[in-house]
């Protein structure tokens, strides 16, 4: 290695040192401490009993499945509702695109707690939706839209759909318009053009949005706690209760790493399934 290259490496290391120190201090070291804590029993001795309990107890397996299911349902809802918005953003003018971007981002200027309380007012048994349906004579009794899995999915979709929209829209901005003209010349209709041109070329955006939405929904605490109540328990809520209410730090730490490991495993599996031979070129371009 020449002197110039060595000097560049030293300069890069010098510039990165402060940020690496911050990451190590506020993230890596606490995570290592929590990992070590998860392998301790009640007496502070090294043990696998916490992880054995999580694997053997059907209660925790049920909580894990519910957490994953809510994450997948949230991804599906964000994809179905967000894809048309992203398509419209890709087709509209720059001024309208900026307005739509502002509209979908502006709710995040308000605290998620306030937004969830707003949904509680709208979805409650005496909320706006139930009152309107009952006044119209469409229902005789209030529909349970809150403190169940449906309410949690609605709250998570409201919080996370912006990531799906922006990720897909970014992929759509990069599609060459000549591809649509070529598809039309070859006789492809709008539906076939969508499935053969638009959808494959937006798969990187779909994957990016899905990864963000699924990861954030899996680790969400406030929305499941407020809109799920005591009837919808997820791993972040259970981990919080074990640590803060029961002071069982080892089991709470094991729950946290179970959540982290399952999220990484599922995201990795989804990525591998998306990057199949058929669409390999889309992701490598």
N, C-alpha and C positions, 0 to 999 in steps of 0.2 A: 504494500500500500504506500502510495506516494505521500509526500508531505502535505500537498494540497488536499488530498482525500482525507488524511488523518486530521487535518485542521478542520475540515467540514464536519467530520464525525464529532469532534470535540465541541464545536460550536452548537451542533444539534443537541448533543447531550446536555450542554449548559443551558440551552433554551428550554428543553423539555423537563429538566430537573425539578423546577418549582411545581409544575402541574402533576408530575408523577408522584412527588412527595405528598401533595394534597390528596390524590387518588388513593395512595397507599394508606395515608393517615385516617381518612374519613370513610373509606370503603373496604379496602383489602384487609387491613388489620382487624376492624370490627367483625367482618365476615368470618375470618379465621377464628376469632374468639368465640363467635356463636357456633361455628362448626365444632370446635373442641367441647363447647358446653353441651352440645346435643349428644355427645358420647359419654355423658356422666349420669350416674344414678343419683338417688336421693342422698347418698352419703358422699358424693363428690368423687366416686371411684369410676374408672373407665368401664363402660358397659355398653352393650348394644340393645339394652332392654327398651329404650324409647322407640327405636326403629322397629324392633320386634313387635311392640304393642301396636304401632301404626299399621303394620302389615297384617297382623292377626285379628285385630278388633274390627268387626264389620262396621261399627259406627264411623270410624275414621275413613274407611274405604268408601262408605256411602258419601261422606262429606267431600272426599276427593273427587268422586264421580260427579257430584252435583256442581262442584267448582268448575270442572272441565266442561260439563254440559252447558252451564250458563255462559262460559267463554265461547263455545262453539255456536250457540244460539245468537249471541251478540255479534259474532263475526258474520253470520248468515244475514241477520237483520241489517247490519251496516252495509254489507255488500249489495243486498237487494235495493235498499233505499238510496245508497250512495252512488251506485254505478250510473243511473240515469242523470243524476246531478252532474257527475264528472263528464258525461257525454255532452251535456248541454254547455258546460263551461268550455269544452274543447271547440264547440261550433260557434259560440257567440262572439261578439266583439270584445276588444280589450277592456273597454269601459264597463260593459256588463259583467265581464269576468271578474274585474276588480270588485264590483259591487257584491257579487255572489260570494267571493272569497271573504269579504268583510262580514257579510251576514252569517256565514257559517262559523267564523272565528269569534265574532262578538259575544256569543253566549259564554265563552270561556273567560271573558273579562269579569264575570260574576262567579263568586265562590260556588263550588260544587255542592256545598251544604245548602245554600240558598236555592239553587236550582232544584235540588231534590225535595226541599220543602214545598216548592212550587208544584212539583209533580204530585206530592201528597195531597195538596188542595184539589188538584184536577182529577186525580184517580180515586179519591176516597169514596166511601159509600154515599156521602152527601156532597160529593164533588161535582164539578161542572158536567162531566161526561154522564154520570148516572142521573143527575137531575134533568139534563136535556133529554135523555132517552126515555125517562119516565114521563116527562111532560108530553112527549110525542106519542106516548102509548105503546112504545116498542117493547118495553119490559115492564114487569109487575114488581120485581124486586131488584135491589141494587146488584150490579155485577161486581164480583170481587176482583178488582184490578190492582190491588195493593197488598203488601205483606205476603206475597207469594212469588214464585219464580217469574211470572209474567211481569210483575212490577219491577223486579230487579233487572230483567232484560231491557225493559223500556228505559229505565234510568241509565244503564250502561250504554245503550245505543245512543241516547241523547248526549252523553259525555264523550263518546269515542268515535262517532261517525265522521267527525271532521278529519281524522287521520286517514280513514279509508278514502274519502272524497279527494283529498289533496294528493294522496299517493297514486290513485288511478288517473286523476287528471294530469299529473306530471307525465305519466306514460303516454297519454293520448296526445299531449302537445307535441310529442316527438314523432308521431306517425306522419309519414309523407302523404300528402293529399293525392299524389299521382297514383298511389296504390288503389285508392277508391275508384279513380277513373279507369285504371286498368281492369279492375274487377268488373266494372260496368260494361266495358268494351267486350270482355269475354263472356258476357251474358249473365253474370251473377246479380241476383236481386238484392234488396236491402238486407233481408234476413240472412242469406248465404254470405254476403259481404261481412256481416257482423261476426258470424261464426268462423270465417276463414281468414279475415284480415284484422278486424278490430279486437276481438277477444284474445287471439293468440299474442298480439303485439302489446296488449295491456296486462298480460300475465305477470311481468315483473312488478307492476304497480299493485296488482291484486295481492301478490305475495308479500310485498312490503306492507301494505295496509293490513292484511290479515295478521302478519307477525306482530305489528304494533297493537292492533285491537285485541288480539288474543292475549298477548303478554300483559297488557294493562288491565284487561277484564279479570284475568286470573288473580292478579295481585290487588284488585280493588277492595277497599275496606269500607269507605264511607257510604257508597251507594247500596251495597248489600245490607249494611247495618241499618240504614234509615228506611229503605224501601222494601227490605225483606223481613225486617223485624226479627222476632225470635223463632219464626217458623222456617226461615231459610238461612241455614248456617253454611258458611263457606270457610275454606282453610284460613284466609287472613283473619276472619272474625274469631275463629276458634283459637288460633295462635295468640291473638291479642288477649283473649279471656284467660288462657293458660298462664300467660306471663304477667299480666297486670292485675287480674282478679284473684287467681289461685296461687300466684307467685311460683309456679312450676316452670322455672326457666329452662331446664333441660328438655322437657317435653315440648314446650313452646318453640325452642330452637330447632328441634327435630321436625316439627310441623312446618317451620319456615323453610327448611332445606328440602323437605318433601315437596313443597310448593315450587321451590326453585328448580329442583331436578325434574319434576313432571312437566313444567313449562318448557324447559330447555329441550327435553326429549321429544315433546309433541311438536314444537316448532321445527326442530331438526328433521323429524319424520315428514312433516308437511313440505319442507323445503326439498327434500330428496324426492318426494312424490311429484312435486311440480316440475323439477328439473329432469324430466324423463327424456328419453331419446327423441321423442316426437317434438318436444319444445326446447331441446337443448340449445339450438341456435338462437332462440329468442333471448335466453338468459346470457349467452356468451357474447352477444352483439353489443 
